[in-house]
Amino acid sequence: MNALGRHLLVELHDCDKEALNDLSLLREVMVSAAVDCGAVVLGESFHRFSPQGVSGVVVIAESHLSIHTWPEYGYAAADIFTCGTAVRPEVAAQTLIARLGCRNPSLTEIQRGLLVTA
């Protein structure tokens, strides 16, 4: 079987709480993660909530990276969905882990669009 895409669900526990509430930093980290993994960035959108937390998405030619943060818990949930074989989503995940000071990450990979070939 072949898959059309790889989808990493990234659980980021025990992160730097200040980083998780810094919209500018999160935008830069997410775009860097996309570039680091070999993706082509097409655009991005981020929003900071009151009193805390950020949601954002980076649209890439190969699909997207998204994040939602809960600074009060030191936690962020990220999705890294890529299509094709040129992009390495695990590299993007490692960028997020390192740059957000995550001390307790977990990754789950789901293959999307499974195709049965004859």
N, C-alpha and C positions, 0 to 999 in steps of 0.2 A: 504494500500500500504506500501511496505517496500522499503527502499533506500539502495543501496550498500555503499554509502559514504556521508559524510558531507563536504561541501566546504564553508569555511568562506572567504569572501572578506573583508579585513581589510583596512580601510582608516585611515591613521595616520597623522592628521594635527596638526600643532603647536608643533612639536617635537624639541628636543635638536639638533640644527644644527650640532654641532661638532660630536655628536654620530652618526648621519646619514652619516658621511663621514669617519668614523673609521672602516676600514675593519675588524681588529682584534676584536673589540668590537662587531660588528654586527655578526660575525661568532659565537662568544661565546654566544651572546643573542639568536640567532636562534637555536643553538644546545640546549641551556638550555630550551628554549620554547618547543622544541620537547620532551625532557626528562620530563619536568614538566607535560606535558599532558598525559604521559604514553606511548609514542611511542618508538619504537626500531630504533635507528639511524643506518643507513647503510653506509652513506657517505655524503660528502658536497663539494660544489664548490662555490667560491666567486671571484669576480673581482671588482677592484677599477678603476673607469674611471678618465680620466684627462680632465678638472681640478678638477672635483668633482663627487660624486655619487658612489654608490655601488650596484651591483646586486649579489644575491646569492640564492642558493637552498640547502636545507637539505633533502636528500632522507631518508625516513623512511620505515620500513617494511609495514606500513599502507598507504603509498603514499608519500606526500611531503609537505614541507613548503618552500615558496619562498618570496623574498623581492626585491624591487627596490627602491632606495632612490634618492630624489632631495633635497640635503642639502640647496641649495640656497632658497628653498621655505619652508623649515622645514617640508617637506612632504615625506611620504613613503607609498607605496602600498605593501601589503602582502597578500599572499594566503596561507591558511591552509587547505589542503585536506586530510581527513582521512577516512579510511574504517574500518568497524567493529564497535563493541560497546564498546571496552575496552579503547579507546582513547577519550579524552575530548578536542576537538579543542578550545573551548572557554577558557580553561586554558592557552593554548599557546598564544592566543590573549591577555589575561591579562598580561602575562609575557612581551610581546612586548610593550604594552601600558606603563607599569610601567618602564621598563628598558630604553626605548627611550624617556622618559619624555614627552609623548604625552598628550597634554592638550585638544585635540578635536578629539577623535576617533569615528568611526562608523563601525558597523559590519553588513554585509548582509550574511545570510546563504542560500545556495542552496543545496537541496538534489539531489545527483547524482545517476543515475542508478535506477530510480524508477521502482519497480517491482509490477505488479498486481498479487496478490495471490488469488487463488480460495477458 
